[in-house]
Each structure stands twice: as C-alpha cells, then as structure tokens.
Amino acid sequence: MIVPMIKYSFILYHKDQEAFLAELQELGLIDITVTDWEPTETEKALMSDIEHQRRAVTHLRERLKDPGRVSAEAFESPEETLRQYIAARGEIERLEAEIAKAEKEVSDLKPWGDFSKSSLEQLAGIGIKLHFFTAFTKEYNQRIGQWEATYAIEKIAEEKGVTYFVVVAGPDTPAVEINANEIKTPGYTWQERENYLAQLRADLEAQEFVLERAAEGTEELETFGRQMQEQLHLSKVKTTALRQAEGSLILIEGFAPEESQDKIDAFIEANEAYSMKGKPEEADDTPVLLKNNRFARLFELVGSFYSLPKYGTVDLTPYFAPFYMLFFGFCLADAGYGILYVLAALLLRPRMKGVMKDVMSLVMICGFSTIFFGLLTGNAFGIELTKQPVFAGLHRFMISSTQLFYVAIAVGIVHILYAMTLKVIFTARLRGFKYSLSSLGWIIVILSGLAAFLLPMADIYTYTTESPVFWVVTGVGLFLMLFMNSPGKNPFVNFGTGLWNTYNDVTGLLSDGLSYIRLFALGLSGGIQTLVFNRLAMELSPDVIILKQLVMILILAVGQGITLFMASLSAFVHPLRLTFVEFYNNSGFVPGGRAYQPLKKQEK
C-alpha cells in the first residue's frame, strides 16, 4: 500500500533557515519539495566527489577481498583517503599506459643490442651516419648482394623471420635508397629503456600501495559518502526554497507520513515554527512510501525496475507478487535448478545485509516455485521424471507439453481478468463507481464469451451463443463499454469514443493473451536444451574408464551451466514484461511516483 502523507508548509525568517533545516535533519521525517533545481558550481563539485566516492568504495571493497593483499596504515581522514585514491587511480592509468609503451619499445630495441649514443653523435660529427633498417629475412637474403654493391651494410640480428641491419653512409655515399623498412635512429638502447621500465613498475607499485592504504579506510569513506549526500540534499533545499518579501521570508514545503504527525507537531511546537498542514493535493509532487507485508515487500524491488505508482493511486505490488513468483517458476520449470536456487539462498542469506537479504529471500521463493513447476512438468536437470520408477506414484500429477500449453493460456486469461477486475475496484474507489462501468462492461463481455465457449465443451448447453441469456448479458456489457466510457458526456461522443477504444482494446487484449504463450515456450525450451546436453554427455564420452566420466562431467557442467544462465535470465525478464505490460496496462497502473526521501542525518 501507499502510505498516506501529510503536507507541511513552513514560513521562516531568512536568518533562521540554516538552524531550522539543521533541526529538520535531526528529526529526519519530512521530505522537502525541491523544484527547478539547477546545480551551482559548488554542488557540481560535490556531485563529482560523490561519484568518485561511490566508485572508490566499490573498487576498494574488491581489494579488501583479496587474500594476498598487504596491510597498510590508513589515511588520517576520509577526505584525504578520497583525494589520495583519485590521484593514485589517475597516476596508475598513466603508468600502465607508459609501461605498455615502454615494453613495446624494449621489444623493438632488443635486436639492435647495446650501442653508444655518444658514438653515434661523434660519427655524425665527421659526416658518417648510420641508417637503421628491417626487412623480412627472405627478402633480405634475395637483395643483400645488390645492396652491398652500392652501400656498406652490417647485419645486426635476425629474429622471427625479420633481419635487422644498418647501412653506413659516409660523406661520399650516394643517397640511401633501399627497398626495406627504415626506422628512426634509436635515441636510447634497450637496456636504458629496460631501466626506465623498472622505474615505472616501481612507481606503479608505490601507487598500488596508496590504494592499499585507501582500502583500510573504506568504512570511513562510506560514511563520508553518506555525509556528502546529506550535504547535497541540504544544499538543494536551501537553493530551491521559495523566497518572499524581498528575500526576508522563506517558504518551505514538505511531506511526511501521517503516522509521524504527532512527532512533527511536537517538533513544530518545540521550535515555535509557523506552519500549516493538510492533505496533499493532486497537483502536488507528493513522494511515495510503500508499506507491505513481509511477502509483498520482497517484490517492491521488482516493481522499482519500472516505476513507483503515483501518489493517490494504488500500489499493485501485493497483487502482482504471487503471479511474478508463479511466472518465474513456469519459465524455468526445472526442479533441479529450483533446488539449486533454494540452497544458494539458504547459504548466502545469513551473510547478507539490508536489501540483499531480501533479494536472497526472493530467490528462495522463486526457487520453490521452480521446484513446483519442475515436478509438475516432470523435469529435473533435463531428466524426464515420468520415466523414472522412483516417481511412479507421481505420474498422474504431472502434465504433458500439450497440457502445459493450455495451462499457460488459462493462466494468461486469469491474469488479465484479474488485472481488469482490480481496475474496476480501484477506479470505483478512487473516482466513483460510474467511472468503472466501462471496464466492468469489458469483463462482462469477456466472461460471457468464455462461458459460451467453454460450457458446451463440458456438455452444459444452458448458456450458448444461441441462448437469449447470452445476448442479454453480452448486450449489457457492450452498452457499458460503448456508452459509459466517459460519464457525463454526450451519448454520441461516448459511442464514438467507445468504438475507438473497443478497436484498440480488442487488438491489445489479443496481443496480451498471446504473450502468455511465452511461458509455455520458455518452460519447454529449457527442458529440451538440458535434455540435449545430457544426451551429448552420454554419446560423446569415450568408452574408457575414468576418461569417460571426466568428459561426461565436463560436458554436463558446461551444458547445464549455459542452460541455467540462459533459462534464469529468461525467467527473470519475461515475467517482468508480463507484469509491466500486460498486468499494469489492464489494471490501470499510473506510474510517475517519486520516492520518499526525508531530509535527515544519514548516520541515523
């Protein structure tokens, strides 16, 4: 559910703003409205520091996990830790690029051996210049005779099919024209560059040690990040506050949960603040705070991938949660994988904190759903349970792929009708019953059509397309659809709008209904893929003791791993689509909610 909010307006003398906001931070209950915020240069710098801090904490957390890391002395303050981290990371990037360049230079210079740069300069002083060349050894051997007829050539080295040689040109030597790759005269020897490379690596090691020192202050850096977030939030409130009476008065608007108004009233009285409170209006940018039971709360994370509901509408989390769990198991449909999910969640959940603890609980719930559908379809790690004697007593509870197809269609119809029913209920509650009549008409028509189609299949012929009751019920539904879509307007306008909406809704419902076939397709494809890998493991393994088992285990591990990853990805994504497109669309979900973020001290 969406927690009801109370709107507060405070009028302050401008000199009291700083102290009053500090008190509000200590209270930590009121979400201050921030509108038309354009960050100042100071705020931009603060935002940049927050981003650097976030990346630093992520990177340093990983360094702390390294069992081979050396302990180091932490920096004196988180500010220095962040400053040193940023500088070290920039220097490490520069050094790594320089090291890569120097390593290539060493590799290119080594074939030339050691030489004296001063000797080359002395030779150049008396008019003798050395030209450095490389050529493929095959071409060099073919042309060396021709070249030596004109020039003095000295072969230096031969490596990996390439010959390194120099041409000695004196004052009387004609211009050197050789069909080979001439390189620039080296400015240093490979040994000199090797020494430089060693210095670069030492500098890199020193910068890595700076990161080790920074890692020791990770906890303090996290706290510092929360403080910067707090500072930025406070700065936003200050810069966007509405000023009146030539800046002498400050108007601050905020929202808080109804359940906390006693504490806020006591705070206002203690601070002798001038304020007004009342119910939020539709035009207000009211924040949204969700409050659900232990089961539904786990699925708030799923809903946040799309959007929070707009304040004043309905939180659909408790209503889509069971179906998302159901769809996940339907798509994965492997009892073996479900057991892995449950075991992983049981192992990791005690080690997790905060949101991740809830994520592990969600994984466990989805794992149980996967086990159920795996047993229902008779599939575990690609093994057909219907062919295993140990499951002989459960055969009658398992369904075939054809039956699975019809189950997917039936689940889809129920899901859509459920969403439409919620739309009728919530529209009637929020706007009035007459505004829900058009949606109610759709439900009547769909149920009437389904009854006329399904009842004769069960040898019940009291309600068919030829019975008068069918046409009366359907007629009532059509009337509500076509003439009650905009209560209070001209009937002809309603009829025209109803026809247009009918066209859009019919095509939409058809596509929505067909979308649920993906449940059947994904559930079936995962089982087929695992079955194929199992057969490959059996058929491709050589008939040699030990080797056969090793190859079989390797194929099964790779194949099952690929299948588990792909099937899990599909089982996560496609239920999201069925929730955010089919369910939200048919239930009248209104997105655009802003999360409740009270002005508070982050440490609290």
Buried (B, 14 or more C-beta within 10 A) or exposed (E): EBBBBBBBBBBBEBEBBEEBBEEBBEBBBBBBBBEEEEBEEEBEEBBEBBEBBBEBBEBBEEBEEEEEEEEBEBBEEBBBBBBBBBEBBEBBEBBEEBBEEBBEBBEBBBBBEEBEEEEBEEBEEEEBBBBBBBBEEEEBEEBBEEBEEEBEBEEBEEEEEBBBBBBBBEEEBEEBEBEBEEEEEBEBBBBBBBEBBEEBBEBBEEBBEBBBBBBBBBEBBBBBBBBBBBBBBBBBBBBBBBEEEEEEBBEBBBBBBEEBBEEBBEBBEEBEBEBEBEEBEEEBBBBBBBBBEEBBBBBBEBBEEBBBBBBBBBBBBBBBBBBBBBBBBBBBBBBBBBBBBBEBBEEBBEEBEEEEBBBBBBBBBBBBBBBBBBBBBBBBBBBBBBEEEEBEEBEEEBBEEEEBBEBBBEBBBEBBBBBBBBBBBBBBEBEEEEBBBBBBBBBBBBBBBEBBEEBBEEEEEEBBEEBEEBBEBBEBBBBBBBBBBBBEEEEEEBEEBBEEBBEEBEEBBEEBBEBBEBBBBBBBBBBEBBBEBBEBBEEEBEEEEEEBEEBBEEBBEEBBEEBBEBBBEBBBEBBBEBBBBBBBBBBBBBEEBBEBEBBBEBEE
